[in-house]
Amino acid sequence: MSERLIVPLDPESVRRIIGSPLSLLEAAPGVEELGDTYAVISVPRILGFGKHRLKVKLSVYETEETMLIIMGRDVDRLIVVVHVIDTGEGSHVVVSSGGSGRLAKLAAETSSAVSKAIQSRLEAARPQVEIHAEDNSLAKLEKTLPPEATLVYYDSFTPVRDVPYEAALRVVALLGLDDYLVEVADYYDTYTLRLVLRGNRVTGAYVSRGSLEAVGEQALSLARNPPGYRVRIRAWSLTGKTKAFIFEPELIAGGKRHGVHRLMGRTQVEYGGLAPNMYIVVSGTEVAVIDPVGDEHVKHAVRLLIHDVEQVKKIIVTSVEAGVEQGVKVLAETLPRATLISTAYWASQISSLATASIPVEPLPAVESKVSVGGSELLLIPSRARGAPSLSVYDEKTKTLITGPSLGVVTPPGVWTVRIDSIDEYMAMVKSYVRHTVWPEGFLEWLERVSGLEVERVAPRYGPVIEGRDNVSKLFSELRKMFS
């Protein structure tokens, strides 16, 4: 037996709303007791009247899409399967069950009970509308955000029917109940929606759509239909209580038609150390991802910048270290049509990362170029920690993405996104170089990149170094270290 629910949310949000698989059985027919590894189920007697209490073994298995619950002993079995399937326009939740022996008769009722439990949780999470004029002003940004407000979430999602409802539901599902200012925008700067979400209530709303503006319930009505295939969403915790990683790439060079974006990997700045960077080059309708760092937030970061993941044509790996291995795995599963490019040394390592679904292009130890949209990226061989690596030069923005050849070991509590004066950071850059490079190979690389027009250095670790004077001074000081 099976039942299906259609939910206008992504699978991750649906799974969070569903919660524990075992809790779905609490109202199932015949279930009298649930433990971590057992269940007590009341079943009809084979002969005669009344019920028989049966203690059975209980096992739960979960994957990204499936929750599997198995109960039984000997020939008496009951299996419940919950599939959360991503359709690209929301999720289908399919509940199936089957059984054998004395538990077989409970299968249909169990499917129905689990399906109703899921439906009830989705309904309970549905935001209610209770508009207040003061929060309409906050949504319109006529009021200043409270001092403790903090950006806690940033992601993109696919609208299905009702953008305000789905945006509010997604924030609650992923971040939990709190007071939020939620902002939704399209990719063409024609649509902006802001909601004030307090607990499970929408208390303020503002929308700007083309030449139209509205607040309150009129805004919710005007904002309901999505302006395009996809929109972006971000939220501020108005209380400062909600903490979450932010996956918002920062534009460090260029603009909309051609730009270089940087995303810092997960790190705890208060402890200092190496803070890895990932870079995304967007040129026209094509994208190159350089050194993807981390897990699922890699996908979120890429989706923030582009309309369709099919636009990602190149994944360039300067070296496989500091979370790049996991990032490569995630993108290989998400972007099977992209080409992964690295040195022959690292390409051999990458081939063992379960990336059979994505083509890997090994590079010889000479300079080469790859096209992205209407421009080209120059790939420059280098060496770091004894292994062949790469640097990437974007001529349009005059940005040098160094790979592991350059970096900064950040002291505890000290962090900045960009360096405007290299003097205070010079010692930290030198310390990194002194302990990571092969002098002869590093000098060859330094001579080559010194001959390029470089307006900013985007290192593998630490902040971006801005300005030709800073770059020139940096290269000159590093050259003196080995002369």
PyMOL commands that set and color helices and strands:
alter all, ss='L'
color gray80, all
select helices_A, chain A and resi 11-18+22-25+101-125+133-139+163-175+216-223+269-271+296-305+309-311+324-334+344-350+403-405+423-436+439-450+468-481
alter helices_A, ss='H'
color red, helices_A
select strands_A, chain A and resi 2-7+31-34+38-44+51-62+66-73+76-86+91-100+128-129+150-157+179-185+191-198+201-209+212-215+231-237+250-254+258-264+277-283+286-290+312-316+339-343+360-363+368-372+375-384+387-394+399-401+418-419+456-458+464-466
alter strands_A, ss='S'
color yellow, strands_A
deselect
rebuild
show_as cartoon
